[in-house]
Amino acid sequence: MPGTCVIGLQWGDEAKGKLVDLLTAQFDIVIRYQGGANAGHTVVVSDQTYKLHHIPSGILNPQVMNVVGPGVVLNPPTLLKEIDMLVERGIKVSDNLMLSDRAHVVLPWHMAEDKAMNEGTADGENIGTTLRGIGPCYRDKVGRSYAVRLGDMLRPDFKQKIARIVDAKRNILSGLAHDGANIDLDATAIYDEYATYAERLRPFVGDTTAYLLDAAEANQRLLFEGAQGALLDVDHGTYPFVTSSNSSGVGISSGSGVPAKWLNTVIGVAKAYSTRVGGGPFPTEQDNEQGQRIRDLGHEYGTTTGRPRRCGWFDAVAVRYTARLSGVDSLSLMMMDVVSQLPEIKVCVAYELDGKRITHFPSHVDDLRRVQPVYETMTGWMTDVTTARKMSDLPGAALQYIQRISELVGRPVGVVSVGPGREQTIFAGT
Ligand code: IMP
């Protein structure tokens, strides 16, 4: 059976790139199917660190085909920089990369709209987007009238399409009272620039849906690489403090065009603690010295924006919810080396809401803001685990911590990561 997916179970940045890179050798095709340049997937190979935004992490393995599906929103200049960076560093990027002609394109006005409209939600808290134009591009995709797909950039009427949209966008942006909306939209200059990008991207563009359906039917092994995390899912996450795509397991089929019947294994990736970038509720957040300690130990600064990430304890209520939502079979627990340096570790096992203990994840953001986490506290093991290579190399207290997370989330832990390197990975049963 062909399909395995790697899904982040928190608010993104769970080190999915590392896991995908490790698994890649067992697959024929790696697929990105949602998100865009808001994602930052870091892969460390030997002494080299690669930061990927659009391109699947499978690109680092020359045997593997890499597909960017229709659900991704592409930023051509950023994507081309990514391709150039890989090629300069000796990585093959040629017939091993295919971009969906159905994928939507992020254009300069999307970045301007993101800036101008990121000021706040109705209740005043800022979503704190990555300002990569992701939300506005998805909004145009659903709205249809002002959307540009990658395939459109290769058509003879691309110039007219840009001119028509620029006219409309000028009016829309002029109605927004924000400095970010004051950009000069010159249709000819934008067309000239994007037509050049289109020519460079042309060799990679194709009908990835047909390609993947053929591949699935031919029993090829497909690895789906989720971006962001399930708590940022536009339908099932901490709305409105979410991204604009289905980042939980439910988005795989719509974003790739591969029906659910081909998906048979789901790996949920979670850190041994929690982080979040941007606004929105975060029940186990430690906005204090403890959080700063985790941030320092885990180098918790955004790959895409460099922003310091908010840090806190592992939230088993949230991860149990997203593991169920994404149909997770097993967990990969990342950054165990970070919690291994803490004298005391807490795990949130339930919430209290209006005096009642609950273990379900509230659907409304106002309720989530009001919950009080109920913690279990464990004494830390204060041992360097970065050289551990088998489960039996880990201290007993670390194994207990892993076991407790597994019980609370209701899924077995299949992988434990003790550092960024490929070799710093422990598989269950060792
Ligand atoms: P957007 O995706 O740029 O619209 O941002 C919406 C929210 O999702 C913000 O809180 C971002 O910080 C968050 N976000 C988007 N992409 C990522 C990611 O790859 N990792 C972590 N947070 C992300």
Boltz pocket constraint, residues with backbone or C-beta under 6 A from the ligand:
constraints:
  - pocket:
      binder: B
      contacts: [[A, 11], [A, 12], [A, 13], [A, 38], [A, 39], [A, 40], [A, 127], [A, 128], [A, 129], [A, 130], [A, 131], [A, 132], [A, 133], [A, 134], [A, 135], [A, 227], [A, 228], [A, 229], [A, 232], [A, 241], [A, 242], [A, 243], [A, 244], [A, 277], [A, 278], [A, 279]]
      max_distance: 6.0
